[in-house]
Amino acid sequence: MRFNIKDIKDKLPRIELIIKRIEDYIQEAKKGDKSSLASSNIGEDVDIVLLPPQPHDTAYFKGIDEIEKLMEEGTDELMKMSRSRHESIEDFITRVIKKQVNNDTKLKLEEILTGKEASFRTQSEMQIIMLWMQARSLSRIMDRALEAASKEKQIDLFKKCKNSQELSAFNQAIISDPNTEDKQGNPCYTFHQGSFKLIARYTKGKLNQEAHMLFIYSRMMYKGNPIISFTVEDYMAHRGLESKHRTVRQIKRGLEKLAATQFEITSKDKTSGSLFSLFGIHYKNNVIRLTLTPEGQAYFQGARAFTYLPTGLLLIDSQKNPHTIPLVMKLSNLKAMNHRKPNKGDTYKVSILIENTDIPTYQHVKEKMGRRYKDKIIDVFERDMNASADILCWNYTEGSGNSWKEFKDATVSIQWIDHPQDKPAKSREAK
């Protein structure tokens, strides 16, 4: 998945500075000497030989040194970004530079990339390619270090997961805010859908972000065995986390809260009969084991449907964007339900997407929030949909976010990024 350069500039200050200095350098180089250098050549294995710099060149070479220093200082951030988005640092740096140059220079960069010998005609062009070669050399070292540090294969963009009404309800209860209390004052969540009802009791208090992520990850890792095990390093790689000490502390808290959550299910067909938990937990020597209870295994193993969950969900900051995960989960389930149905595209009513989120209802905003529908409902929906930009793109097909009148009956179209169900059946089977 390619990095979105604009998003990176907005989210990662150190890399924003690297990009800015590259852009500044290239603009300065373009102002330099335009004298002919037609006899100068460069290839994959050819050293760059430069004449002594002229007085006006000093800033250029200082610029290269500064960019190299910034890249070295930003190594951890660049590697984290590469690990979480599956684009090499070399490719990213090359794209940043290509964006600033004309087609002739882009062609020369491509020639060098394919091992061909490329000639260049101006001092300006030579300096830009010099920058690219040096930044590329450093980024390749980072890529090799990243490859050596990772024992895992490339993280898939989607995981095929078992699904059912019960699993979706567990998911909903775990990632949602409590909406009631039991007689003992424990926060609870009640989910209704037709004759189906689920009650979740959080006996260790409201679930934290790590509890949300651990449950989602457990669904991705479930292979039929009642013991779902994974290493801290596996989990950190999928979550894009760096601090092992902090991660372990958060995992332990999340596991404790998750294991203490109790459920009760009633429906027309079956009733759980009593409270039950989903997991027993065990952590030792960097290995996490979630052992499904008999009830938990029955619901996981008994699920007959499937859905594709994007691994990008594990990178979402649910504290900053609390509704992104339930929105994407809803869209994933709808995708799975409709993909074989004729005339069913990825177009949905906004009202359906938000009905099981914690986005305030129209009535609540009307009565409790001064009728501020735009900033309490519409802006929140758009903000948290936009937070899924690495997973999908979306746009209004009917209505808009300009007002509640235009929003309440609006529809949106979804374009998934490399969703398995958008590929031909043979391609999915081969994968």
N, C-alpha and C positions, 0 to 999 in steps of 0.2 A: 504494500500500500504506500503510495507516495505521500510524503509530507506536504501539507499545505503551508507554503512559505509565509503567507499572511498570518495564519493561526499561530505559527511558531513565533513570529515576531511579537504577537500579542501576548503569548503565554510564557515564553522563555527569555527573560531579559538578557542573560549572558549570550545566548545564540543570536538574539536580536542585534546585539552589539557587533558580533562577528559579521552578520549579514550587512549591517550598515557600513562597516569599514570596507568590506569588499566592494560594495556599491560606490562608496566615496573614492576608493582607489581607482576603480575603472573609469569613473568620470574624470578624475585627474589625469589618468593615462591618456584619455582621448584628447586632452588639451596639449599633449606633448609634441615632440618632434615628428613631423610627417615625412621625413626624408626616406629615400628608397632603401630597402634592405632585401631586395629581391634575391640576393645570393645566399641569404641565411636560411638554413634548414634545421628542422628538428624532428626527431623520431623517438620511438618508444625507448630505445637504448642509447640515444645520443645525448651527451652532455650539452648544456646550454653554455655557449661562450659569448660573453658580452664585452663590448668595448668599455673602457673606463667611463663611468657615468658622467654626463655633462652636469653643470650646476643645477639645471632645472630638473634633473633626474633624482636628486637626493630625496625628495619627498616620496617618490615612488618606492624606492628601496626601503625607506623607513616604514612605509605603508605595509610592505610585504612582511617585514620583521614584526610589526605590530599585529598583523593578522595571524601569523604563526604563533605568537605569544598568546593571543586571545583563544586560539584553537586549543593550545595546550592546557590553558587554564579551564577551558570549557569541555575538556575531554569527557568527564563523567556525565555531563548534561547531554552532550552529543551522543554518547554511547547509550544512555537511557532512552533517548529519543529514537535511535535506530532500533533498539531492541523491541520497543513497544509498537513501532509502526512498520517494521520489516522493510526498510529502505536503507541501503548502505550509506555510510557517511560520505563516501566518495561520490556516489550518485547525487546526493543532496547538494554537496559543495559545487559539483559540476552544473547542476540546474541553477543554482544561485548565480553563478558566473554567466552562464548562457543567457539568462534572462536580461542581462545588461549589455550584450554585444550584438553586433549585426550578423547577418546570415553568413558572410564570408568567414568571420572569425569562428562562428559555430561550426562551419564546415571543416575548418582546420582542426578544431578540437575533436571532431568526430574522426578525422583522418588519423590523428595521433592515438585516439582510443583504439582504433582497429590495427595499430602497429605500422601505419603508413608514414612515410616521410612527408612532412608538410612545410612548404615555404611560406614566408610572410614578408610583407613589403614595407611596413612602417615600424618605426620605433615604438609607437603606441601599441600596435598589435603584438609585437614581441614582448612588451612588458606585461600585457594582459595574460598572454600564454605562460610567461614566466610565473606570474602569480598563480595561475591554475595548476601548473606543474608542481610547484612547491606545496600549495594547499592540498593537492591531490596526494602527494607523497605522504604527507602527515595523516591525511584521512585514511589512507590504506593501512597505515600502521595501526590506527585506532580500530579499523574493521577487523584486522587480524587478531588484535587483542580481544576484541569482543567475541570473535569466533572461538578463540582458545578458551575464554572464560565460560562459555556456554556449552554444556553437555547435552542440551536439549535440541531437538530438531526445531525448525521454524514453526512458530505458533500458528496453528490454523486460524483463519478468520472466523470460522463458524464450527460449532460442535453439534453433531446430531444427538439430541437428547430425548429420552422418553418423556411423554406428556400425557396428562389426563386431567379431568376436572379437579380431582383431588390435588395433584401436584401443582397445578396452576393456583389453586386456592392456598396451599401451603406457601407458595412463592409470594402470593399477594399479601398474606398475613405477615410474612417475615420482613418484607421490604416496606410495609406501610406503617404509618403512625397509629398508635392505639386509638380506638374510637369509643371505648367504654371502659368500665371497671367491674371486677367481680366483688363479691361480698367482703372479701378480705382486703380490698383496696388495691389489688394487683391490676396493672393496666392490661387491657384486653383488646382484641380486634375481632369483630364479627363480620363475616362475609356471607351474603345471601345471593343465591342465583336460582330462581325458580323454587323447587322443593329442596334444593341442596343448601345446607347451612354448615359453616365451619366457625368454631370459636377457638381463638388462640389466647392463652394466658401466659403473660411474661412474668414469671415468678422471680426473676432476677432483674426486673426493670426493663424499660424500653430497650429494644435491640439497637446495637450500634452499627456503624458502617461495615465493620469487619464481619459481623454476624451475617449481614446481608450478602456480602461477597462470598463468604465461606459456603453459604447454602447454594448460591448460584454455581460456584465452582464445583461443589459436590454433585450437582445435577450433570455438569459437563463431564465429570470424571467417573460417573456411575457406569459400570460395565456388567451389571447383573449380580456381582458379588456383594453380600451384605457389608463387607469391610471396604470402605473407600479410603485408600491411603495415598498420600503424596508427600513430597518433601517441602520444607520451607522454601528452598531455592526454586522449586517448580512454581509454587504459589507466587513468590516474589516476581518471577519472570512474567507470569501472566498479569499480575497487578501493576507491573512497572515500578516496583518499590526498590529502594536502595539500602536503607538502614535495616540490617538484619536484627539488631537488638530491639529496635522500635517495633519492627514487624512481629517478632515473636511475642512481645508484650501485648500487642493488639490482637494477635491470633488467640492467645490464651483467654483474654477477656471476651472476645467474640464467641469462642467455643463454649465457654461457661454459660453465657446468656442463651446460646442456641440450644444447648443440651437441656437447659432448665425450662424451655418453652413447652407448654403442654397444649394439646389439641383435643377437640371433641368434634365429631362429625355426625350429622344426621341428614338423611335423605329419604326419598320415597323407597329406594331399593335396599339401603343398608344403614346401619347405625353403628358407630364405634363402640357404644355401650358405656365407655368410661374414658377418663382422661388418659392420654398417652403422650409420650415424647417420641421424637423421630430418631434421635441419635444418642449413643453413648460416645464418649470422647476419650482419646488417649494421645498424649504427646511425649515423645522420648527420642533423644538423639536426632533431632531435626526432622523426624518423621511424624506426620499427623495422621491419625486414624479416626475416622468417623464410622462407628459401628452401628448400622441400622438396627433399631429395635424390631421385634417380630412384626409389629404394626407398620413401622416404617418400611421394612422390606416388602411387606405385602402390598403397600401402595406403590412403591417404586417398581417392583417386579411385575405387578399386575397392570401397569399402564400399557395400553395397546397403541396409542398414537405417538407421533414423533413431532418434534419441532427443531428447527435449527437456531441455536442461541449464538449470537455474535460474541466472540471472546473480548471484543472491544468494550463490552459492558463492564468488565473487570477493571477498566481504566477510568471509569466515570467517577467523578467526585460527587458522591450522593449527598454530601453536606452542602455543597455549592449548588448542585442541580438535583434536588431530591425527587423530581418527577421523571427524569430521563429514563431510568431503569424500568419503572412500570410502563411508560409509554412504549419503549422498545420491546419489552416483553409482550405487550398487547399486540403490537404490530407483527412480532414473530409468530404468535399463535394464529393471527388472522391469515398470515402468509401461508402457514402450514395447512390451515383449513380450506383455503380457497384456491391453492395453486393448480389443482386439476379440474376445477370447475370452469366451464366455458363462460366467456364474457365477464370473468371476475378478474379485474386487474388490481393493482395496488393503489386503489383509491377508496378512501374511507371518510365517513362523517366524523368531524371533530368531536361531536357529542359522544360518539362511541369510544373514542380513544381516551377521553378524559374521565369517563364515568367511574372507573375503578382506581383513579389516582387520588392523591391528597390535595389536588387543586380545589380551592373552594367552589362550592356550588353557586349557581345564580341566586338561589334563595338566601343562602348564607351571606353573600356579599350585599344583597339588597337589604337584609335586616341588620347585619352586624358591621358592615364595612363601608357604609355610606355610599352604596351603589357605585363603587370604584371598580367597575367590571374590566376596564382596560388594563390597569396595572395589577389587579389581583387575580385575574383569570387569563386574559388574552396575552399580556406581556410575559407572564410566567410560562404559559404553554409554549410560546415561540422561543423563549430563552432556553428551555430545557429540550425542545426538539432540536434546536441549533447545536446543543452540546453533544449531539450524536453524529456530528459531521464526519467522523471517521468510519461510521457504520452505514449511514444512509444520507440521501438528499431528499428534500421535501419542498413542496410549494402548494399554494392554494389553487384549486381548479375551479371552485365556486366559492363566492363570498370572499372575505378578507379579514384581516385583523384590525381594521380601521375603527370599528365600533362593535358593540355587542350585537346590534341588529344584523350586521354583515357576518359576524362570527358564529352566532348560535346555530345557524344551519349550514355553515361552511363545510366544504369537503377539501381534503388534501390528497395529493398524489405522492407516492413514495417511490424512490429509486434507490434500491439497495446496492451497496458496493460489493460486487462479486458474490452475491448470494447463490448458494448451491442449487436452489430450486429455479433459478433463472437460467441455468445451464442445461444443455441437452441431456436427456436421460442417460445416454451411454457415457457421457463425460462424468456424470455423478457416480455411476456404477464403477467406473475405472478408478476414481478417486477413493 
